Every structure is written in structure tokens, then in C-alpha cells.
């Protein structure tokens, strides 16, 4: 398998807009990823409260999370193209505006009575679209500001720290707000942060673009969006109605057909959203699969634990948030160390170790049941948090450094769409397993364990993919 080379000397080493704007670019990139990830866990810990207020079922609660993540994943590839053609500052600002508007709608859903859950889905979808514009744009800003791969790891580490801080702050902020106000107010911080970031970016962020050879690929965008949405719909409906139901079969069939169509369209396109040649790189392919599995694990497990702790252990939203911060908060603390480790240890090796440690942590969580206390839970979550930091920073660095620097934007978008597809599939698949196990007569603890074991198997497969990529990369270097 061939591998892209990415020589440092082929990339510029000075920030094109000058050092005076370097800090602004890095700061807004980190703030942007922070804003996009706060709602994911902030809403997750509020699901039990939302369920009691609206009467929503578990499948409907899955859609509260996935209504945000599906548009996010579907918009990522086109967002990368928009940024390259029209400028990343414009796309960043638009993403923040949509995020704020969607959060306002989601917050007002609490006043919508019987239609509350549907209005909440709509607001989440608009915010998710905005987040989809932001995700590849923030990482592309890092690649633009730091084109030298030898220096980039440190700043991608900052970006990943912003991601895990968003995941960490979300539960705590929502938990505190729910102690004093209704669930609609959990979206207020997102509105404020998004508006501040959008306005500041419009005023201070230097414009950057790379339009050469880039154009919108609408057939590919449509096929990609259908593939993601239909597959997740089929999984959720399969878990709630049965895998033989018409809804599940049609959803999965449309999803599979759309995936095939996307591959055919992109292989024939003169300006593809996702250049399939990128996957000739063993490292890039492994990073893509690892990104999918990592976010599948993180978002899916936190969704499961939020539902389990709320509905089975009857913990409050704040209590759930305090427990889950031992995942994301620990990851944020460890992440700067991981960025330094990448200067000494190959990112792909670190990624393999993070995936392996995550598999161990998830396996340890299969001992959690209705009577598990605070201390017995949080040490397991702490191990999971350490593994999270070892996954998120290296996976982005591996993906970007595996391709020529001119394709860094496309590489970040491709890796991001795989990561967000995993984030959408996590609650859908693990939630479906949880629901189907309970429907078949299992206890909530047994249902939780069955879902977590599935998660562990996927993590082990991702470790194997990374080890094969390491071997392939070393073989190619020896041959050269």
C-alpha cells in the first residue's frame, strides 16, 4: 500500500498572515471546537430531565443527540470545500451564527408543550449544521497557521484540548443550570459563546482560502448525507421496533445504497469532496477508522451512562455531570502531556496505545451495576479519560501528516466526517443494543454490559488496524 510523503521542507514555515494574527487564528480554532462539543455532553446529562418533562422515549432521546450530530457529520465535507473556495473566516462566522440560532430554537422548545421534543430536534439540527461548518474549518485553520508538520502537533494538541474541554464543561454547566432553571436554559451558554466567537472572528480572523481545483460536489454531498442519516435512522428504528421492521430494513438499505453511490461519485468526480486516493495511505486509513471508533466509544458510552445513571440510579443531572467529568476533565488535563509525547513517540503508536487503553477501560465499566457507588465508578472513568486524550490528539495529527500539506483541509474534513459519523452511530447502535436487551427481558445492568462489550470489540479492531498501518509504514520506509 502506497503512502503519501509530507516533507517539512515542502511546506511554508511562516504564518502567511503574519505573527500578529497567529494567536488570533489558533485561539479561535480552539474556541470553535470547544463551542461545537459543549452541546453533545451538555444535552446528554439532561436527557432524563428532558424525558420527564416531555414524556420522550429512549429512541426519541437518541434523536435529541443524533439530531445534532447527523447534520454535523453530513455538512463536514462540503464545509471543507466552502472554506477553501469562499474563505475560512466566512465559513467560521456562518457556522457560529447557525449554532447560536439553533440553540435559541432548542431553548425555546421547552415552551412548546406537546411539540417540545420535535422543536428540540429542529433546534439541534440547525446547531448541528453550524457545528458541521466549524469542525473542518477549525482544524484547517490550524493546518493553515502551522503548515510545518514537525511543529503542528503542539497546536493540534491545543485544538484537541478545546474539544475535550467542551465535552467536560457541557455536563457541569447543564447540571448547575438545571439546579436553578428549566431545561431550556441549558442552551443559553451556547448562544452567548457562539455569538461572541462569530463576531470576533468576523472582525479579527485573517481570511484564508485554497480554491485551486476545488468546487462543490453536490451529488457527492447528497449521497453522503443520505448515507449517514439513513443508516442511523435504520439503527435507531431497529433497536426500538426490531431489526426485521420495515423502517429498519429500509433505513439500512438506503444507507448502504447511498454509501455505494458516494464511492462511485467520488471516484469519478474531477473535484471530489473526498479524494479516495487519500485512503491509499495506510496511516490515513487507520486514522480514519480509529477516529470513527474513538468518537463512537466516547459519545456512545457517555450517552449510555447518562441514561443508566439517570433512569436506573436516579442521579441528578449535576451528579451525572460530576461523574462524567472524570472522563473529559481528565482528558483535558492529560492532553498537553500527550502533545509533548508526540515529539518523542510516533503519533500512530500513541494512537494505538490510546485505543488499547480505551478497550481496557470500557471492559472495566462492564462491572458497573445498579449499586455501583461514586468511587467505584470514577476510577474506571478516569482510565477512560486518559485513553481519550491518547486518541483524540494523535488521530488528527496522523490524518493531516499522512498527506501533502496542500491537502490538509481535505484530510481534516475526511477524518472529521468519519469521527462525527462515529459520534452519531455511538448513541444509535449502543442505545439500540441497550433498548433491545431490556425489551428481551434483561436487567438494565446486563443491557448496559452487552452494549459496552460491543464497544470493546470495535476498539480492539481499531488497535489492529493501527498496528497494521505501523507495519506498512515501516515497510515502505525501508523500501525507500
FENKA-V357329 format. One record per run of one state. SS is the DSSP state (h for helix, s for strand, l for the rest). FROM is the first residue (numbers start at 1). TO is the last residue. If there is no record, write none. Layout:
BEGIN
ss:SS from:FROM to:TO
ss:SS from:FROM to:TO
END
This chain:
BEGIN
ss:l from:1 to:7
ss:h from:8 to:10
ss:l from:11 to:18
ss:h from:19 to:44
ss:l from:45 to:46
ss:h from:47 to:54
ss:l from:55 to:57
ss:h from:58 to:86
ss:l from:87 to:87
ss:h from:88 to:111
ss:l from:112 to:112
ss:h from:113 to:145
ss:l from:146 to:148
ss:h from:149 to:180
ss:l from:181 to:182
ss:h from:183 to:204
ss:l from:205 to:217
ss:h from:218 to:241
ss:l from:242 to:245
ss:h from:246 to:268
ss:l from:269 to:275
ss:h from:276 to:280
ss:l from:281 to:281
ss:h from:282 to:311
ss:l from:312 to:316
ss:h from:317 to:341
ss:l from:342 to:346
ss:h from:347 to:365
ss:l from:366 to:373
ss:h from:374 to:401
ss:l from:402 to:404
ss:h from:405 to:439
ss:l from:440 to:443
ss:h from:444 to:479
ss:l from:480 to:480
END
